[in-house]
């Protein structure tokens, strides 16, 4: 039976205030149950006292629940059965639990387990472990607007005066230039996060105090003149999944010296060009044209070829010549369209770039090794198969995949076997230093 001692004290105080004098309404005789008391009284701690139920009572004193009615009456007159306050069976014999068939029968904060509502732990691994209306986000049960699952772009409500709110897996954001606040999925890898839904990319924003990363709607879908048109005269930078973002275009002509930190038109490259630096860590570069690195080639000015800018787009850069398999003498340089110069144990060779599962490699016994670069698994190099069996793989936790690549897949860094490994594009990557 549930312990209502704190409630009894409160209710007796309320009863005294409502009926002027508690002692006057008490029977001098002792009692063992409410059935021994006069009409309108209940047996409390061996004494008959007046009930504190406000109106609607029929005077029936056959409440066997052993607890004082705390003022929550049934809709059609109190029949003496203790009403269900969300923590009892509603049958007068208060057991401290509520019967249920599903968690929707339980109060917020509880779930149905073996026919009984019980407080739910706030820790979880899946949504079904959470209380009704809550979702499992990063191991914790929380209530978020839009519910669990895919809610990208769904309408949401912001607190007064705010431009965004944290909704667990999503942010509720009122984007500049829009009138309605919507839900946007959270992300971590700005521009290239694979967790973002189709036709969105990972963008970063700030309200002046807080910085947030979220999956923003694509602003353009292609490069060249069409992309420039989609961007209203600016430059479309493709990111992934035919989704891109518009980058401000300026007045600098192709080949002109530029600074990556420039924000005015006079210091920014013209449409479909980008300020590309040749030395890591510097801001001074050259305005170079975007191109399709996976296309037929021949899009760049003389002496240049299409180099890899990211997995979706290329950029024109000086080329040293040579095709896939040729020796080269300048590691890190560009041989020709989509072919780079790389160092191997037996020398430097021109090797084709490739995309994972895209069929870009055509040489004998060549497969796309998409686990060769530290920062990405979206593209790699066309190389001989790395393995046939798991035993051929040497890095911690790696197994041999069907395409002959050794890799350890992951959803978070915690799932990686190596020390300080990162989970990038769903693959465990060793630290870069």
Phi, psi and omega in degrees: 000139184290144179273111182254018186307313179298321180293324181300314180299315180297315184293323179294323176296316178297321181296319180297318180294325184281329186243018172074310184216123180283316186298328182293334184264004184265141177280135181292338181283148175284170181210159174243342176208163181295339180295338181274354184266164177290165178303135179088003180240160176228157181270115180234122178050041177081006179233140175279121178232156181291138178291148179263012182291122181279114172055160175084353181284145175264356181086000178292125184252021185272033178284112183263006184287346178073014180229148182281132176297123186266024174098007176257099184268158174291161187292333185234057175085135182284121181268007181094354176272129182296124182293154182282115180264010179099350180234012177225180183277350179076015183244014178092325178265092189290116181257357179086004179224166178242132177290149182201163172244328174223167181295339178292343177281349187261159175293161175301134182100355179229159177225162183271118179232117180054042176079009182229135175283130180219148178306136182263142175293149179276356177266150186197168170235336178223160183302325186295343179277352184268162177292162185305128178090355182254160180235152179272111181236115180053040175084006181231138177280122177222157174265126180229147178298140180091351179073192182272152178097198185285111179231016180306126178086359179286150179293148178212169183242130180263149172299151182306127176084358181262154177253349173203157175217152181275122182239040177081257178283347186230164164250141169267118189229139168257100183289149179301134180087001178246165182247346183241135176279138183226162177273133178231130183297142176287154177211172183233328181263096184304132183079316193241019183292118181291347180286345180290140179298166178304145178066023173225162176220160183279114182246161179240141181214165180214145174259015181099339179238317184246138174256132180228148176245127184214160180278104184266153178297144178299143179259341179203167186232358182203169179260192178070203185297322180295316178297320178297321178295317179298331182264011178066035179101351178268186185261132175269120174255112179287145182243300177192161175053037181056033176241141182215173178236148181273130181246133184303133177262148181236212187249354183289134183279163179303135180090352181286152175288143184214171177233129183294344181267000182294142180237351180262160183298326182293335182252009184246144182293154180292171185303142180067019174232160184217146179280101184258126178268149179261345181238126180297136178094353178257161178252351180273130182213200181229139177289115182234151186279141172284153181209172180263101185290341180259007181271201185277352178087185178074020183265348188261159177298166181304140180083358180237161176218171184273112180263166180283122174264314169203189185292344184251348192210153177242170177218141182289138181210158178303138182241147181260353180090163181108151180240179184306125179097343179288152173285153179218165187237006183226086182303133181093353178274174179258126178281299178207191183307118176069019181229122181250162179262121184230150181270135175233173185299333182252014177138183179259134184223151172281128183226139179291138166284158179207163177250148179297129176060029180249355178069033183280343185264132184235353182288163181297130178057025178264138174229156177280108177276095184274004180246028184264337179261142184291320190271355183203157171235010181281334176219165182202211181233147177282110185221165175301154180306139184274335186202161169241329183229161178302328182293344178283345183269137188249340182280153182305129173077358183283148173231163181272122181268166187301332181269016175077025181246134175275126181197155172245117181279158184202164170245333174218163180297334180298337181274000182271138184282328184285154179291128179062021177291153177246152175260107183237125182054032178079014181229137178289126181238138178291160178298151185281348178215000000 
